[in-house]
């Protein structure tokens, strides 16, 4: 029987694996991405096939009976997200002729040459099935097997769910004394309903399933994530379920953190892409409204409509900038600052924006190290957190700002070890449940009524903090208030000294090289610069700009270029022209920047974030050329 699904391309690793396991007397199968890539002859014979080619390329689920497919699919998914836990379980497979085959599988994931494989040793359990359930007749042997191990073990009655016996490791894990555990039922530990627990025990007793994923309660009230391997044993004539329990709480927590980080990264990339396109559109709108306004009488009805359009465009720009902040695509102007100074200003501002029933307090640690941040953006972080806390206090309460120095050494699962300066904003308000906490930093997620908020405030906070090299941690419970703590790395450099820049008089009509691949944007920018008195040479790409520069680079007074363009980027273009003429002034503009663009931007280049109006662009041009705005 040929297998049309066999479309795997052999790698150089797989012949080595075939040579390694081909001579084994035990049935062995090696899988990659859940498909069989290596199989030896004993396994071919065990499953009743005639050749290896009939199995190679098949999904492992195709080789399993329906009763075992759910358990196998769960293992495949866990392996796909990096779970390296070995598996030793019983399954029901399907032979070539359709007969069911009880098997025992010992499987271990293995990274070979950068590829993740699973190596499975298979044993025929047909004889065991005829002898099941296993019988432990000797009490001493039973006691040795049950107790002499650090693994958590429970002996459970499948009919009543009562815990017949538990070992010392179980008492240590669950927190109840052994004599108490031996009076409890498994439903006292399992968070499933009694009916659901009974259904799972029936599966274990009938050998339809031997691996389970549960959430168990401990004496302290904590919920532990556990993997349970369970099967029937006969002791003193009674069939019981022997369950071995593995605590996987920490591993599940790390997997969830990884999943959330990947999700936020994906949303950030999507947000950045959307913001880039919107910023191009808004640049056209803002520039066009400036050009129109110059031709209309102040106070006229048409001028009012134009002003309304400009106001709406600026509001839309604020929303897209929030998306850029979340996606880490905005440009931060970092400097070493005193965190207490920023917090002090935020406290003064928020006090004027809360009801008299809300008390605003600050607990600031003196002699804080400086932090390297964009001060205006960090003020946005503090105000967003403060306004969020204010909204959680509809009936009044306390809003508190705190600053501290924290040295972490394995104290947090979220924040890496190191020397951190923290600022926290806490309230005594409504608090949040688990579902809300899980989504609170997502763009457009809000618990406010429709129209009362954009859902971008905390998303922007998350993006600014992350882009600043920091972390943000939320602690909250319903009815117990919330606390957001921002961790920022301490700065080792002094705050920069601000110096003024001299002005020079303009020399004649300046020539600007404008490079922009979007024709609508290029057209309105060229018109705005032309009306401001500049001679504009337009180019649709970096390649076209280089052709212009090759002929008349000495005549170009300023390069104005978009960053993100097909082919060569604006950053590459700037570096190329500066290598030929180091004194060339350069303005780069973009709706959003990739990390590579940020790192590669030449020193001294001015960056202008889209969207901007005609007047704003002209102001930037005059400033970098050293012209008097009144000229």
Secondary structure, 3 states (H helix, E strand, C coil): CCCCCCCCCCCHHHHHHHHHHHCCCCEEEEEECCEEEEECHHHHHHCCCCCHHHCCCCEHHHHECHHHHHHHHHHHHHHHCCCCCCEEEEEEEECCCCCEEEEEEEEEEEEECCEEEEEEEEEECHHHHHHCCEEECCHHHHHHHHHCCCCEEEEECCCCCEEEEECHHHHHHHCCCHHHHCCCEHHHHECCCHHHHHHHHHHHHCCCCCEEEEEEECCCCCEEEEEEEEEEEEECCEEEEEEEEEECHHHHHHHHHHHHHHHHHHHHHHHHHHHHHHHHHHHHHHHHHHHHHCCCCCCCHHHHHHHHHHHHHHHHHHHHHHHHHHCCCCCCCCEEECHHHHHHHHHHHHHCCCCCCEEEEEEECCCCCCEEECHHHHHHHHHHHHHHHHHCCCCCEEEEEEEEEEEECCCCCCCCCEEEEEEEEEECCCCCCHHHHHHCCCCCCCCCCCCCCCCCHHHHHHHHHHHCCCEEEEEECCCCCEEEEEEEEECCCCCCCCCCCCCCCCCCCCEEEEECCCHHHHHHHHHHHHHCCCEEEEECCHHHHHHHHHHHHHHCCEEEEECCCCCCCHHHHHHHHHHHCCCCEEEEEECCCCHHHHHHCCCCCEEEECCCCHHHHHHHHHHHCCCCCCC
